[in-house]
């Protein structure tokens, strides 16, 4: 391990966690990023190899261990070498979410299932007309 340090916004951009450096700075400023369990709000906070970064971006929480400090924003395989992903696997596999149907409790739909089909709409209408 080296004793090099780098700004967190720059590292998130180099590691391709954020699409732009401005977005990375915005994530940090909004409090969505933690370094070693400490919430940071300044994009100038430093990150070192061995630090654990927790990010809550979108609906996803990722836990990442910093392995190296980047020197440039390179291709994806190079960026993946900057960190080790410690994120636990999701409770429900994606394949199960896609197999759920609208006839579950209260006509609820799993995220990402798209628009209801004609059959789904009829089931929802039938459920609504009961009450």
DSSP file (Angstrom, degrees, kcal/mol; ACC not computed):
  #  RESIDUE AA STRUCTURE BP1 BP2  ACC     N-H-->O    O-->H-N    N-H-->O    O-->H-N    TCO  KAPPA ALPHA  PHI   PSI    X-CA   Y-CA   Z-CA
    1    1 A X              0   0    0      0, 0.0     2,-0.2     0, 0.0    67,-0.1   0.000 360.0 360.0 360.0 141.6    0.0    0.0    0.0
    2    2 A X        -     0   0    0      2,-0.1    47,-0.4     1,-0.1     0, 0.0  -0.624 360.0-128.4-100.9 166.0    1.2    3.5   -0.7
    3    3 A X        +     0   0    0     -2,-0.2     2,-0.1    45,-0.1    -1,-0.1   0.093  64.5 130.6 -98.4  22.3    0.7    6.6    1.3
    4    4 A X        -     0   0    0     65,-0.0    45,-0.5     1,-0.0     2,-0.3  -0.426  40.0-159.9 -72.8 151.0   -0.7    8.5   -1.6
    5    5 A X  E     -A   48   0A   0     43,-0.1     2,-0.3    -2,-0.1    43,-0.2  -0.894   8.9-173.7-129.0 160.7   -3.9   10.4   -1.2
    6    6 A X  E     -A   47   0A   0     41,-1.4    41,-2.5    -2,-0.3     2,-0.0  -0.991  35.6 -93.0-152.4 150.3   -6.5   11.8   -3.6
    7    7 A X  E  >  -A   46   0A   0     -2,-0.3     4,-2.2    39,-0.2    39,-0.2  -0.365  34.9-128.6 -61.2 142.8   -9.6   13.9   -3.5
    8    8 A X  H  > S+     0   0    0     37,-2.6     4,-2.6    35,-0.3     5,-0.2   0.875 106.3  53.0 -65.6 -38.4  -12.8   11.8   -3.1
    9    9 A X  H  > S+     0   0    0     34,-1.4     4,-1.5    36,-0.2    -1,-0.2   0.905 111.6  46.4 -65.2 -38.4  -14.6   13.5   -6.0
   10   10 A X  H  > S+     0   0    0     33,-0.3     4,-2.7     2,-0.2    -2,-0.2   0.901 112.5  49.8 -68.8 -41.0  -11.7   12.8   -8.3
   11   11 A X  H  X S+     0   0    0     -4,-2.2     4,-2.7     2,-0.2    -2,-0.2   0.910 108.6  52.2 -65.6 -41.9  -11.3    9.2   -7.2
   12   12 A X  H  <>S+     0   0    0     -4,-2.6     5,-2.4     1,-0.2     6,-1.4   0.870 112.7  46.5 -61.2 -36.1  -15.1    8.5   -7.7
   13   13 A X  H ><5S+     0   0    0     -4,-1.5     3,-1.2    -5,-0.2    -2,-0.2   0.919 112.6  48.2 -72.1 -44.5  -14.7    9.9  -11.3
   14   14 A X  H 3<5S+     0   0    0     -4,-2.7    60,-0.3     1,-0.2    -2,-0.2   0.889 112.0  50.1 -61.8 -38.9  -11.5    7.9  -12.0
   15   15 A X  T 3<5S-     0   0    0     -4,-2.7    -1,-0.2    -5,-0.2    -2,-0.2   0.425 112.6-121.8 -81.1   1.1  -13.2    4.7  -10.6
   16   16 A X  T < 5S+     0   0    0     -3,-1.2    -3,-0.2     2,-0.2    -2,-0.1   0.795  77.0 126.2  61.0  32.1  -16.2    5.3  -12.8
   17   17 A X  S   <S+     0   0    0     -5,-2.4     2,-0.4    -6,-0.2    -4,-0.2   0.807  77.9  36.4 -79.9 -35.0  -18.6    5.4   -9.9
   18   18 A X  S    S-     0   0    0     -6,-1.4    -2,-0.2    -9,-0.1    -1,-0.2  -0.924  78.5-138.1-118.1 144.8  -19.8    8.8  -11.1
   19   19 A X  S    S+     0   0    0     -2,-0.4     2,-0.3    -3,-0.1    -1,-0.1   0.865  87.9  18.8 -71.2 -36.9  -20.2    9.7  -14.8
   20   20 A X  S  > S-     0   0    0      1,-0.1     4,-2.0    -4,-0.0     5,-0.1  -0.901  74.9-120.5-130.4 161.4  -18.7   13.2  -14.3
   21   21 A X  H  > S+     0   0    0     -2,-0.3     4,-2.4     2,-0.2     5,-0.2   0.844 114.9  56.9 -69.5 -32.1  -16.5   14.9  -11.7
   22   22 A X  H  > S+     0   0    0      2,-0.2     4,-2.0     1,-0.2    -1,-0.2   0.913 107.2  48.0 -63.9 -42.6  -19.3   17.4  -11.1
   23   23 A X  H  > S+     0   0    0      2,-0.2     4,-2.6     1,-0.2    -2,-0.2   0.907 110.0  53.1 -63.2 -41.2  -21.8   14.6  -10.3
   24   24 A X  H  X S+     0   0    0     -4,-2.0     4,-2.0     1,-0.2    -2,-0.2   0.919 109.4  48.0 -60.2 -44.2  -19.2   13.1   -8.0
   25   25 A X  H  X S+     0   0    0     -4,-2.4     4,-2.7     1,-0.2    -1,-0.2   0.876 110.7  52.6 -63.8 -37.2  -18.8   16.4   -6.1
   26   26 A X  H  X S+     0   0    0     -4,-2.0     4,-2.0     2,-0.2    -2,-0.2   0.899 107.1  51.3 -65.6 -41.1  -22.6   16.6   -6.0
   27   27 A X  H  <>S+     0   0    0     -4,-2.6     5,-2.2     2,-0.2     6,-0.4   0.916 113.5  45.2 -60.8 -43.0  -22.9   13.1   -4.5
   28   28 A X  H ><5S+     0   0    0     -4,-2.0     3,-1.4     1,-0.2     5,-0.3   0.931 112.3  50.5 -66.8 -45.8  -20.4   14.0   -1.8
   29   29 A X  H 3<5S+     0   0    0     -4,-2.7    -1,-0.2     1,-0.3    -2,-0.2   0.827 107.2  54.6 -63.3 -32.0  -21.9   17.4   -1.1
   30   30 A X  T 3<5S-     0   0    0     -4,-2.0    -1,-0.3    -5,-0.2    -2,-0.2   0.500 117.1-111.9 -82.7  -2.3  -25.4   15.9   -0.6
   31   31 A X  T < 5S+     0   0    0     -3,-1.4    -3,-0.2    -4,-0.3    -2,-0.1   0.696  80.1 126.2  84.6  19.6  -24.1   13.4    2.0
   32   32 A X      < +     0   0    0     -5,-2.2    24,-2.3    -6,-0.2     2,-0.4   0.483  59.4  70.6 -87.6  -2.5  -24.5   10.3   -0.1
   33   33 A X  E     -B   55   0B   0      7,-0.4     7,-1.8    -6,-0.4     2,-0.4  -0.938  58.0-173.8-120.6 136.8  -20.9    9.2    0.4
   34   34 A X  E     -BC  54  39B   0     20,-2.4    20,-2.3    -2,-0.4     2,-0.5  -0.979  11.6-154.5-125.8 142.2  -19.2    7.9    3.6
   35   35 A X  E >  S-BC  53  38B   0      3,-2.3     3,-1.6    -2,-0.4    18,-0.2  -0.976  84.7 -15.7-115.6 119.7  -15.5    7.2    4.1
   36   36 A X  T 3  S-     0   0    0     16,-3.4    -1,-0.2    -2,-0.5    17,-0.1   0.906 129.6 -54.2  50.8  47.1  -14.8    4.6    6.8
   37   37 A X  T 3  S+     0   0    0     15,-0.4     2,-0.6     1,-0.2    -1,-0.3   0.482 113.3 119.3  69.7   7.1  -18.4    5.1    8.1
   38   38 A X  E <   -C   35   0B   0     -3,-1.6    -3,-2.3     0, 0.0     2,-0.2  -0.906  64.8-128.7-106.2 122.1  -18.0    8.8    8.5
   39   39 A X  E     -C   34   0B   0     -2,-0.6     2,-0.3    -5,-0.2    -5,-0.2  -0.482  27.0-163.1 -68.5 131.8  -20.3   11.0    6.4
   40   40 A X        +     0   0    0     -7,-1.8    -7,-0.4    -2,-0.2    -9,-0.3  -0.883  21.9 179.8-116.9 150.7  -18.4   13.6    4.4
   41   41 A X        +     0   0    0     -2,-0.3     2,-0.5   -11,-0.1    -1,-0.1   0.327  60.3  83.7-128.7   3.2  -19.8   16.7    2.7
   42   42 A X    >   -     0   0    0      1,-0.1     3,-2.0   -14,-0.1   -34,-0.2  -0.945  63.3-150.0-114.4 124.5  -16.7   18.2    1.2
   43   43 A X  T 3  S+     0   0    0     -2,-0.5   -34,-1.4     1,-0.3   -33,-0.3   0.653  96.0  67.8 -62.5 -13.6  -15.5   17.0   -2.2
   44   44 A X  T 3  S+     0   0    0    -37,-0.2    -1,-0.3   -36,-0.1   -19,-0.0   0.439  70.5 122.6 -87.2   1.3  -12.0   17.8   -1.1
   45   45 A X    <   -     0   0    0     -3,-2.0   -37,-2.6   -38,-0.1     2,-0.3  -0.333  63.1-121.4 -60.8 145.7  -11.9   15.0    1.5
   46   46 A X  E     -A    7   0A   0    -39,-0.2     2,-0.4   -38,-0.1   -39,-0.2  -0.638  20.6-159.3 -97.8 150.8   -9.1   12.7    0.9
   47   47 A X  E     -A    6   0A   0    -41,-2.5   -41,-1.4    -2,-0.3     2,-0.3  -0.968   8.5-169.3-125.5 142.4   -9.2    8.9    0.2
   48   48 A X  E >   -A    5   0A   0     -2,-0.4     3,-2.1   -43,-0.2    18,-0.2  -0.868  39.0 -81.7-125.7 158.2   -6.3    6.5    0.8
   49   49 A X  T 3  S+     0   0    0    -45,-0.5    18,-0.2   -47,-0.4     3,-0.1  -0.410 118.7  34.0 -58.3 135.2   -5.7    2.9   -0.2
   50   50 A X  T 3  S+     0   0    0     16,-3.1    -1,-0.2     1,-0.4    17,-0.1   0.146  87.3 127.6 101.1 -18.0   -7.5    0.7    2.4
   51   51 A X    <   -     0   0    0     -3,-2.1    15,-3.0    15,-0.1     2,-0.5  -0.393  54.9-135.6 -69.3 149.6  -10.4    3.1    3.0
   52   52 A X  E     - D   0  65B   0     13,-0.2   -16,-3.4    -3,-0.1     2,-0.5  -0.944  17.3-160.9-109.8 123.9  -13.9    1.8    2.7
   53   53 A X  E     -BD  35  64B   0     11,-3.7    11,-3.1    -2,-0.5     2,-0.5  -0.896   3.8-164.7-107.5 129.0  -16.3    4.0    0.8
   54   54 A X  E     -BD  34  63B   0    -20,-2.3   -20,-2.4    -2,-0.5     2,-0.4  -0.964  11.5-173.8-111.8 123.9  -20.1    3.5    1.2
   55   55 A X  E     -BD  33  62B   0      7,-2.7     7,-2.8    -2,-0.5     2,-0.6  -0.962  18.9-165.0-122.7 136.3  -22.2    5.2   -1.5
   56   56 A X  E     + D   0  61B   0    -24,-2.3     2,-0.5    -2,-0.4     5,-0.2  -0.812  27.8 159.9-115.8  86.4  -26.0    5.5   -1.6
   57   57 A X  E >   - D   0  60B   0      3,-1.4     3,-1.5    -2,-0.6     2,-0.2  -0.944  62.4 -32.3-114.9 122.3  -26.6    6.5   -5.2
   58   58 A X  T 3  S-     0   0    0     -2,-0.5     0, 0.0     1,-0.2     0, 0.0  -0.509 121.7 -31.9  69.6-137.6  -30.1    5.9   -6.6
   59   59 A X  T 3  S+     0   0    0     -2,-0.2     2,-0.4     2,-0.0    -1,-0.2   0.324 121.0  91.5 -94.0   7.4  -31.7    2.9   -5.1
   60   60 A X  E <   -D   57   0B   0     -3,-1.5    -3,-1.4     2,-0.0     2,-0.5  -0.864  57.0-159.9-113.3 134.7  -28.4    1.1   -4.7
   61   61 A X  E     -D   56   0B   0     -2,-0.4     2,-0.4    -5,-0.2    -5,-0.2  -0.960  17.2-169.9-109.7 124.3  -26.0    1.1   -1.7
   62   62 A X  E     -D   55   0B   0     -7,-2.8    -7,-2.7    -2,-0.5     2,-0.5  -0.921  14.1-157.5-117.7 140.8  -22.5    0.1   -2.6
   63   63 A X  E     +D   54   0B   0     -2,-0.4    23,-2.9    -9,-0.2    24,-0.7  -0.979  21.4 178.8-116.4 121.0  -19.6   -0.7   -0.3
   64   64 A X  E     -DE  53  85B   0    -11,-3.1   -11,-3.7    -2,-0.5     2,-0.5  -0.971  21.7-148.6-130.0 134.6  -16.2   -0.3   -2.0
   65   65 A X  E     -DE  52  84B   0     19,-2.8    19,-2.3    -2,-0.4     2,-0.4  -0.908  25.4-126.1-102.6 127.2  -12.7   -0.8   -0.6
   66   66 A X  E     + E   0  83B   0    -15,-3.0   -16,-3.1    -2,-0.5    17,-0.2  -0.586  33.9 169.8 -73.7 122.8  -10.1    1.5   -2.2
   67   67 A X        +     0   0    0     15,-2.7     2,-0.3    -2,-0.4    16,-0.2   0.806  63.9   6.9 -99.5 -43.3   -7.2   -0.6   -3.6
   68   68 A X        -     0   0    0     14,-1.7     2,-0.5   -20,-0.1    -1,-0.3  -0.917  68.6-116.1-137.7 162.1   -5.3    2.0   -5.6
   69   69 A X        -     0   0    0     -2,-0.3     2,-0.1    -3,-0.1   -64,-0.0  -0.876  40.0-125.5 -96.6 131.7   -5.3    5.7   -6.2
   70   70 A X        -     0   0    0     -2,-0.5     3,-0.1     1,-0.1   -56,-0.1  -0.394  20.1-167.4 -79.2 154.1   -6.0    6.5   -9.9
   71   71 A X  S    S+     0   0    0      1,-0.4     2,-0.3    -2,-0.1    -1,-0.1   0.532  75.0   1.0-111.7 -14.1   -3.8    8.6  -12.1
   72   72 A X  S    S-     0   0    0    -58,-0.0     2,-1.2     7,-0.0    -1,-0.4  -0.976  76.9 -97.3-161.4 166.2   -6.3    9.0  -14.9
   73   73 A X        +     0   0    0     -2,-0.3   -58,-0.1    -3,-0.1   -59,-0.1  -0.775  61.0 165.6 -91.2  93.7   -9.9    8.1  -16.0
   74   74 A X        -     0   0    0     -2,-1.2     5,-0.1   -60,-0.3    -4,-0.0  -0.079  40.5 -49.8 -96.4-164.2   -9.1    5.1  -18.1
   75   75 A X     >  -     0   0    0      1,-0.1     4,-2.2     3,-0.1     3,-0.5  -0.177  62.0 -97.5 -67.1 165.0  -11.2    2.3  -19.5
   76   76 A X  H  > S+     0   0    0      1,-0.2     4,-2.6     2,-0.2     5,-0.2   0.867 121.3  53.6 -56.2 -44.3  -13.6    0.3  -17.4
   77   77 A X  H  > S+     0   0    0      1,-0.2     4,-0.7     2,-0.2    -1,-0.2   0.895 111.6  47.0 -60.4 -36.3  -11.2   -2.6  -16.7
   78   78 A X  H >4 S+     0   0    0     -3,-0.5     3,-0.6     1,-0.2     4,-0.3   0.897 111.6  51.0 -68.2 -40.2   -8.6   -0.2  -15.5
   79   79 A X  H >< S+     0   0    0     -4,-2.2     3,-1.7     1,-0.2     4,-0.3   0.875 104.3  57.3 -65.4 -37.8  -11.1    1.6  -13.3
   80   80 A X  H >< S+     0   0    0     -4,-2.6     3,-0.8     1,-0.3    -1,-0.2   0.723  96.9  64.7 -67.4 -19.8  -12.3   -1.7  -11.7
   81   81 A X  T << S+     0   0    0     -4,-0.7    -1,-0.3    -3,-0.6    -2,-0.2   0.597  89.0  68.8 -76.1 -10.7   -8.7   -2.3  -10.6
   82   82 A X  T <  S+     0   0    0     -3,-1.7   -15,-2.7    -4,-0.3   -14,-1.7   0.669 107.6  26.2 -80.5 -17.0   -8.9    0.8   -8.4
   83   83 A X  E <   -E   66   0B   0     -3,-0.8     2,-0.5    -4,-0.3   -17,-0.2  -0.928  63.5-134.0-144.3 165.1  -11.4   -0.8   -6.0
   84   84 A X  E     -E   65   0B   0    -19,-2.3   -19,-2.8    -2,-0.3     2,-0.6  -0.994  30.0-130.6-119.9 124.5  -12.7   -4.1   -4.5
   85   85 A X  E     +E   64   0B   0     -2,-0.5   -21,-0.2   -21,-0.2    -2,-0.0  -0.664  29.9 171.6 -81.9 117.3  -16.5   -4.4   -4.4
   86   86 A X        +     0   0    0    -23,-2.9   -22,-0.2    -2,-0.6    -1,-0.1   0.242  29.7 136.2-105.7   9.6  -17.7   -5.5   -0.9
   87   87 A X        -     0   0    0    -24,-0.7   -25,-0.1     1,-0.1     3,-0.1  -0.377  56.9-123.0 -62.4 127.9  -21.4   -4.9   -1.6
   88   88 A X        -     0   0    0     -2,-0.1    -1,-0.1     1,-0.1     3,-0.1  -0.393  35.2 -95.8 -68.2 151.8  -23.4   -7.8   -0.3
   89   89 A X        -     0   0    0      1,-0.1    -1,-0.1     2,-0.1     4,-0.1  -0.329  48.8 -94.9 -65.4 151.1  -25.6   -9.6   -2.9
   90   90 A X        -     0   0    0      1,-0.1    -1,-0.1     2,-0.1     3,-0.1  -0.274  25.9-124.2 -65.3 154.4  -29.2   -8.4   -3.0
   91   91 A X  S    S+     0   0    0      1,-0.2     2,-0.5    -3,-0.1    -1,-0.1   0.896  99.6  44.0 -64.8 -41.5  -31.8  -10.4   -1.0
   92   92 A X  S    S-     0   0    0      3,-0.0    -1,-0.2     2,-0.0    -2,-0.1  -0.921  89.3-127.5-109.7 121.4  -34.0  -11.0   -4.1
   93   93 A X    >>  -     0   0    0     -2,-0.5     4,-1.5     1,-0.1     3,-0.7  -0.321  21.2-119.4 -63.4 149.9  -32.3  -12.1   -7.3
   94   94 A X  H 3> S+     0   0    0      1,-0.2     4,-1.9     2,-0.2     5,-0.2   0.850 112.3  60.8 -58.1 -36.6  -33.2  -10.0  -10.4
   95   95 A X  H 3> S+     0   0    0      1,-0.2     4,-0.9     2,-0.2    -1,-0.2   0.861 103.1  50.6 -63.0 -35.1  -34.6  -13.1  -12.1
   96   96 A X  H <> S+     0   0    0     -3,-0.7     4,-0.9     2,-0.2     3,-0.4   0.881 106.5  54.6 -69.3 -37.1  -37.2  -13.5   -9.4
   97   97 A X  H >< S+     0   0    0     -4,-1.5     3,-0.8     1,-0.2    13,-0.2   0.908 107.0  51.4 -62.5 -41.1  -38.3   -9.9   -9.6
   98   98 A X  H 3< S+     0   0    0     -4,-1.9    -1,-0.2     1,-0.2    -2,-0.2   0.744 107.2  54.0 -67.4 -23.2  -39.0  -10.3  -13.4
   99   99 A X  H 3< S+     0   0    0     -4,-0.9    -1,-0.2    -3,-0.4    -2,-0.2   0.620  83.2 106.2 -88.4 -13.2  -41.1  -13.4  -12.7
  100  100 A X    <<  -     0   0    0     -4,-0.9     2,-0.2    -3,-0.8    10,-0.1  -0.354  59.0-148.3 -66.4 146.0  -43.5  -11.7  -10.2
  101  101 A X    >   -     0   0    0      8,-0.1     3,-0.9     1,-0.1    -1,-0.1  -0.664  25.0-108.1-112.6 170.1  -46.9  -11.0  -11.6
  102  102 A X  T 3  S+     0   0    0      1,-0.3     5,-0.2    -2,-0.2    -1,-0.1   0.688 104.6  80.8 -69.9 -20.3  -49.4   -8.2  -10.8
  103  103 A X  T 3  S+     0   0    0      4,-0.1    -1,-0.3     3,-0.1     3,-0.2   0.308  70.1 109.2 -76.9  14.1  -51.8  -10.6   -8.9
  104  104 A X  S X  S-     0   0    0     -3,-0.9     3,-1.9     4,-0.4     4,-0.1  -0.115  88.3 -38.3 -73.6-175.8  -49.6  -10.3   -5.8
  105  105 A X  G >  S-     0   0    0      1,-0.3     3,-1.8     2,-0.2    -1,-0.2  -0.184 126.2 -12.7 -54.0 126.0  -50.8   -8.4   -2.8
  106  106 A X  G 3  S-     0   0    0      1,-0.3    -1,-0.3    -3,-0.2    -3,-0.1   0.688 116.2 -72.3  58.5  25.0  -52.8   -5.3   -3.6
  107  107 A X  G <  S+     0   0    0     -3,-1.9    -1,-0.3     1,-0.2    -2,-0.2   0.741  81.8 167.9  68.1  21.8  -51.8   -5.3   -7.3
  108  108 A X    <   -     0   0    0     -3,-1.8     2,-0.4    -4,-0.1    -4,-0.4  -0.415  22.0-150.3 -71.2 144.0  -48.3   -4.2   -6.4
  109  109 A X        -     0   0    0     -2,-0.1     2,-0.1    -6,-0.1     3,-0.1  -0.920  16.5-117.1-116.0 141.5  -45.7   -4.4   -9.1
  110  110 A X    >   -     0   0    0     -2,-0.4     3,-1.4   -13,-0.2     4,-0.1  -0.457  44.7 -91.2 -70.8 147.1  -42.0   -4.9   -8.6
  111  111 A X  T 3  S+     0   0    0      1,-0.2    -1,-0.1    -2,-0.1   -14,-0.0  -0.325 111.1  24.9 -59.0 139.0  -39.7   -2.1   -9.7
  112  112 A X  T 3  S+     0   0    0     -3,-0.1    -1,-0.2     2,-0.0    -2,-0.1   0.545  82.2 117.5  86.8   7.7  -38.6   -2.4  -13.3
  113  113 A X    <   -     0   0    0     -3,-1.4    -2,-0.1     1,-0.2    -3,-0.0   0.550  64.9-144.4 -85.7  -6.0  -41.4   -4.6  -14.5
  114  114 A X        -     0   0    0     -4,-0.1    -1,-0.2    -5,-0.0     3,-0.1  -0.302  47.0 -12.8  79.5-164.5  -42.6   -1.9  -17.0
  115  115 A X  S    S-     0   0    0      1,-0.1     2,-0.1    -2,-0.0     0, 0.0  -0.378  79.6 -98.6 -71.9 150.3  -46.2   -1.2  -18.0
  116  116 A X        -     0   0    0      1,-0.1    -1,-0.1    -2,-0.1     2,-0.1  -0.415  37.6-127.2 -66.0 144.4  -48.9   -3.5  -17.0
  117  117 A X     >  -     0   0    0     -2,-0.1     4,-2.8     1,-0.1     5,-0.2  -0.284  31.5 -96.3 -79.6 175.3  -50.0   -5.9  -19.7
  118  118 A X  H  > S+     0   0    0      1,-0.2     4,-2.2     2,-0.2     5,-0.2   0.912 128.7  49.1 -60.2 -42.3  -53.7   -6.3  -20.7
  119  119 A X  H  > S+     0   0    0      2,-0.2     4,-2.2     1,-0.2    -1,-0.2   0.928 111.1  49.5 -63.0 -44.9  -54.0   -9.3  -18.4
  120  120 A X  H  > S+     0   0    0      1,-0.2     4,-2.4     2,-0.2    -2,-0.2   0.910 109.7  51.7 -60.0 -43.1  -52.4   -7.3  -15.5
  121  121 A X  H  X S+     0   0    0     -4,-2.8     4,-2.7     1,-0.2    -1,-0.2   0.900 108.7  50.8 -62.6 -40.7  -54.7   -4.4  -16.1
  122  122 A X  H  X S+     0   0    0     -4,-2.2     4,-2.6     2,-0.2    -1,-0.2   0.898 109.7  50.1 -64.2 -39.9  -57.7   -6.7  -15.9
  123  123 A X  H  X S+     0   0    0     -4,-2.2     4,-2.3     2,-0.2    -2,-0.2   0.909 111.7  48.3 -63.6 -41.3  -56.6   -8.2  -12.7
  124  124 A X  H  X S+     0   0    0     -4,-2.4     4,-2.5     2,-0.2    -2,-0.2   0.931 112.4  48.4 -63.8 -45.1  -56.0   -4.7  -11.2
  125  125 A X  H  X S+     0   0    0     -4,-2.7     4,-2.0     1,-0.2    -2,-0.2   0.903 111.3  50.4 -61.5 -41.7  -59.5   -3.6  -12.4
  126  126 A X  H  X S+     0   0    0     -4,-2.6     4,-0.7     1,-0.2    -1,-0.2   0.900 111.7  48.2 -63.9 -40.3  -61.1   -6.8  -10.9
  127  127 A X  H >X S+     0   0    0     -4,-2.3     3,-0.7     1,-0.2     4,-0.6   0.904 112.1  49.0 -66.5 -41.0  -59.3   -6.2   -7.6
  128  128 A X  H >< S+     0   0    0     -4,-2.5     3,-0.7     1,-0.2    -2,-0.2   0.843 106.0  56.4 -68.3 -32.7  -60.4   -2.5   -7.5
  129  129 A X  H 3< S+     0   0    0     -4,-2.0    -1,-0.2     1,-0.2    -2,-0.2   0.649  95.2  68.2 -76.3 -13.3  -64.1   -3.3   -8.3
  130  130 A X  H <<        0   0    0     -3,-0.7    -1,-0.2    -4,-0.7    -2,-0.2   0.830 360.0 360.0 -70.7 -32.0  -64.3   -5.6   -5.3
  131  131 A X    <<        0   0    0     -3,-0.7    -1,-0.2    -4,-0.6    -2,-0.2   0.429 360.0 360.0 -97.5 360.0  -64.0   -2.9   -2.7
